[in-house]
Amino acid sequence: MTRRIMRFSAIVSLCTVAACAAVPNDIRREALNDGDVPLLLSSKPTSNVTPFTKQLVCYGEQLKSGKSKPVAIAVGNIRDYTGKQSDLEGYLVTQGGALMAYTALGHLVPGISLYERFDTQIADAELAYLANRQLGNGGQHETVDQQTGETNQVPWMPYYGGSVLQSDYFIVGGITELNFNIQSGGAELGISGIGAKARIYTMNVGLDLRIVGSQSLRVHDTVSIQKQITGYEVGADIFRFFDDTLWDVNSGAKNQEPLHLAVRMAIESALLEIVPTVTGVPAENCDQSPPPIGQTM
């Protein structure tokens, strides 16, 4: 009877751990084209929201309801300055900090005016075509000959300058910290070939941003934000004889907060601190803290 109880307890323990690593119900195999090998597909693409998305939208509504003219903001380069790389995976931290900042600021529009300054290749090329009388829109345009005063119909678009509007402020900075294993711990227990283990560890990522006047280059505000990232691992195993049968069973699961989601959240939190400096509208009425664990957004 005792052996049966031990066997049953071990199986229950392993099944409980294995349930954490169960295959999702929405995984399927599907051939996208005739003759293709079926691909493994799971969930559909969804909006990449964070616990700070609602706060950004809330602050954007506050800015929109203001009577003053929206400030014009651009984003410069937000680089990875950690220098951390892997031989197999390359850079360990996202190189897209500026893109994350633009997306976050997009939640504030039309409460602010958002201008592109990070990648202006297409705009620069088209302005060059325009200046060289090479750019058209498929129609005819009137131009005036400066010497004769005659009006002519031409296929290129006339350009007199001033179509690119200036920004008031720009945001720059970088991801400056990536600290592994700032805290870890765990426990492991084995009795008569039946064991279980659990481990937990914490790392963090940090960044520094500043908001600068576009004409004066005056730094109006700076902020340094860090986000801790937690991971865990649990497991159980059996290696022993039950009657005349040797059982060798292992089960477990491990999970970690997404590193790049933590970077995105840190950038969004930083923007909620430095943008109010230049808009003059505080973000106090929009709670900046993420919801408690287990509570939906």
C-alpha positions in Angstrom: 0.0 0.0 0.0 2.8 2.4 0.9 4.5 1.8 -2.5 1.3 2.5 -4.3 0.8 5.7 -2.4 4.3 6.8 -3.2 3.9 5.9 -6.8 0.6 7.8 -7.1 2.0 10.9 -5.3 5.0 10.9 -7.7 2.8 10.7 -10.8 0.5 13.5 -9.5 3.6 15.6 -8.8 5.0 15.1 -12.3 1.6 15.8 -14.0 1.3 19.0 -12.0 4.7 20.2 -13.2 4.1 19.0 -16.7 0.8 21.0 -16.9 2.8 24.2 -16.7 4.6 23.2 -19.9 1.6 21.9 -21.8 1.3 22.4 -25.5 -1.1 25.4 -26.3 -4.5 24.4 -27.7 -4.2 26.8 -30.7 -1.1 25.2 -32.2 -1.8 23.7 -35.6 0.0 22.6 -38.8 -1.0 24.1 -42.0 0.3 24.2 -45.6 0.1 27.8 -46.8 0.6 26.9 -50.5 -0.2 23.7 -52.5 2.8 21.4 -52.3 4.4 23.1 -49.3 5.4 21.3 -46.2 2.9 22.1 -43.4 4.1 24.8 -41.1 3.6 25.0 -37.3 1.2 27.9 -36.6 -0.2 29.2 -33.3 -1.7 32.5 -32.3 -2.6 35.3 -34.7 -0.7 38.7 -34.6 -2.1 41.0 -32.0 -1.5 44.6 -30.9 1.8 44.9 -28.9 0.4 46.6 -25.8 2.1 46.9 -22.5 0.9 47.8 -19.0 1.7 51.4 -19.8 -0.4 51.7 -23.0 -3.5 52.9 -21.2 -1.5 55.5 -19.3 0.0 56.9 -22.6 -3.5 57.0 -24.2 -4.8 58.7 -21.1 -2.1 61.3 -21.2 -2.6 61.9 -24.9 -6.3 62.6 -24.2 -5.2 65.2 -21.5 -2.9 66.9 -24.0 -5.6 66.9 -26.7 -8.0 68.7 -24.4 -5.5 71.5 -23.7 -5.9 74.9 -25.4 -2.3 75.4 -26.2 -0.7 74.5 -29.5 0.7 70.9 -29.5 4.5 70.8 -29.1 6.4 69.2 -32.0 8.6 66.3 -30.9 11.0 64.1 -32.8 13.1 61.1 -31.8 16.8 60.7 -32.4 18.9 57.6 -32.0 18.3 55.6 -28.9 21.2 53.2 -29.1 22.3 50.0 -27.2 25.3 51.1 -25.2 25.5 47.9 -23.1 28.0 46.3 -25.4 26.6 42.8 -24.6 26.7 40.3 -27.4 26.5 36.6 -27.9 28.5 34.5 -30.4 25.2 32.7 -31.4 22.6 35.4 -31.1 24.4 38.7 -31.7 23.3 41.7 -29.7 21.5 40.7 -26.5 19.5 44.0 -26.3 17.2 45.4 -29.0 18.7 47.9 -31.4 15.2 49.4 -31.9 14.9 51.8 -29.0 14.0 54.7 -31.2 11.3 52.8 -32.9 9.8 51.9 -29.5 9.9 55.5 -28.5 8.1 56.6 -31.7 5.4 54.1 -31.2 4.9 55.2 -27.6 4.7 58.9 -28.6 2.2 57.9 -31.3 -0.3 57.3 -28.4 0.0 61.0 -27.6 -1.0 62.3 -31.1 -2.8 64.6 -31.7 -2.0 66.0 -28.3 1.5 66.4 -29.6 2.9 66.8 -33.2 5.2 63.9 -34.0 7.9 64.5 -36.6 10.2 62.0 -38.3 13.9 62.5 -37.9 15.2 59.0 -37.3 15.0 57.7 -40.9 14.6 60.4 -43.5 16.1 58.6 -46.5 12.9 58.6 -48.6 12.1 62.2 -47.8 15.6 63.4 -48.5 15.6 61.5 -51.9 12.3 63.0 -52.9 13.3 66.5 -51.9 16.4 66.1 -54.0 14.3 64.9 -57.0 12.0 67.9 -56.4 14.9 70.4 -56.4 16.2 68.8 -59.7 12.8 69.1 -61.3 12.5 65.3 -61.5 9.6 64.7 -59.2 6.0 64.7 -60.5 2.6 63.4 -59.5 1.3 62.5 -62.9 -0.3 65.8 -63.6 0.7 69.2 -65.1 1.7 72.2 -63.0 1.9 75.9 -63.7 5.3 77.6 -63.4 6.2 81.2 -64.2 9.4 81.9 -66.1 11.3 84.4 -64.0 12.8 86.2 -67.0 9.8 86.5 -69.4 7.0 86.1 -66.9 5.3 83.6 -69.1 3.2 80.8 -67.6 4.2 77.2 -68.7 2.7 73.8 -68.0 5.3 71.3 -66.8 5.2 67.7 -65.6 7.4 68.3 -62.6 6.2 69.7 -59.3 7.5 73.2 -58.5 9.2 73.6 -55.1 9.7 76.8 -53.3 11.1 75.5 -50.0 9.7 75.4 -46.5 7.6 72.2 -46.7 9.5 70.5 -43.9 8.3 71.8 -40.6 10.7 72.3 -37.7 10.4 70.3 -34.4 10.4 72.0 -31.0 12.1 69.1 -29.1 13.8 65.8 -29.7 14.4 62.8 -27.5 17.7 60.9 -27.5 19.6 58.5 -25.2 20.4 54.9 -25.0 20.0 51.5 -23.3 22.9 51.7 -20.8 22.5 48.7 -18.4 22.0 44.9 -18.7 22.9 43.2 -15.5 22.6 39.4 -15.3 21.7 37.5 -12.2 21.5 40.3 -9.7 19.7 37.8 -7.4 19.0 34.1 -7.7 18.0 31.2 -5.4 16.4 27.8 -5.4 16.0 24.5 -3.7 16.2 20.8 -4.7 15.1 17.7 -2.8 15.4 14.1 -3.6 14.3 11.1 -1.6 14.7 7.5 -2.7 15.1 8.4 -6.3 12.1 10.9 -6.4 13.0 14.5 -6.5 11.8 18.0 -7.2 13.6 21.4 -7.8 12.7 25.0 -8.1 14.9 28.0 -9.0 14.3 31.7 -9.4 16.5 34.5 -10.7 16.4 38.2 -11.4 18.2 40.5 -13.9 17.6 44.1 -14.9 17.9 46.5 -17.9 18.3 50.2 -17.6 18.2 53.2 -20.0 18.9 57.0 -19.9 16.9 59.4 -22.0 16.9 63.2 -22.4 14.6 65.7 -24.1 16.4 68.5 -25.9 15.3 71.8 -27.6 15.8 71.5 -31.3 17.0 75.0 -31.9 18.7 75.9 -28.7 20.1 72.3 -27.9 19.1 73.0 -24.3 18.6 69.8 -22.3 15.2 70.3 -20.7 15.0 67.1 -18.7 16.8 63.8 -18.2 15.6 60.5 -16.8 17.1 57.1 -15.8 14.8 54.1 -15.7 15.5 50.5 -14.8 13.2 47.4 -15.0 13.9 44.2 -13.2 13.2 40.9 -15.1 12.3 37.7 -13.2 12.6 34.1 -14.4 11.8 30.8 -12.7 12.4 27.1 -13.3 10.6 24.1 -11.7 11.1 20.4 -12.2 10.5 16.9 -10.9 12.0 13.6 -11.6 11.7 9.9 -10.7 14.5 7.4 -11.0 13.7 4.2 -9.0 12.2 0.8 -9.1 8.6 0.2 -8.4 8.3 -3.5 -7.9 10.3 -4.9 -10.8 9.9 -1.9 -13.1 12.5 0.9 -13.3 10.9 4.4 -13.6 13.0 7.2 -15.2 10.7 10.2 -15.7 11.6 13.9 -15.9 9.3 16.9 -16.1 9.6 20.6 -15.7 9.0 24.1 -16.9 10.8 27.4 -17.0 9.7 30.9 -17.9 11.2 34.4 -18.0 9.8 37.9 -18.6 10.6 39.1 -22.1 13.7 41.2 -22.1 12.7 43.4 -25.0 9.2 44.0 -23.5 11.0 45.2 -20.4 13.0 47.7 -22.6 9.8 48.9 -24.2 8.1 49.4 -20.8 11.1 51.3 -19.5 11.1 53.6 -22.5 7.4 54.3 -22.1 7.8 55.0 -18.4 10.6 57.4 -19.2 8.5 59.3 -21.8 5.7 59.7 -19.2 8.3 61.5 -17.1 10.1 63.8 -19.5 7.4 64.8 -22.0 5.4 66.6 -19.3 8.4 68.8 -18.8 8.0 70.5 -22.2 4.2 70.3 -22.6 3.4 71.8 -19.2 0.7 69.3 -18.7 1.4 66.9 -15.8 0.7 63.2 -16.2 -0.4 62.9 -12.5 -4.0 61.9 -13.3 -2.8 58.9 -15.4 -1.4 56.3 -13.1 2.1 55.4 -14.3 2.4 52.1 -12.3 1.6 48.8 -14.0 -1.4 46.8 -12.7 -0.8 44.3 -9.9 0.3 40.8 -11.0 -2.7 38.8 -12.0 -4.9 41.8 -12.8 -5.7 42.4 -16.4 -5.0 45.8 -18.1 
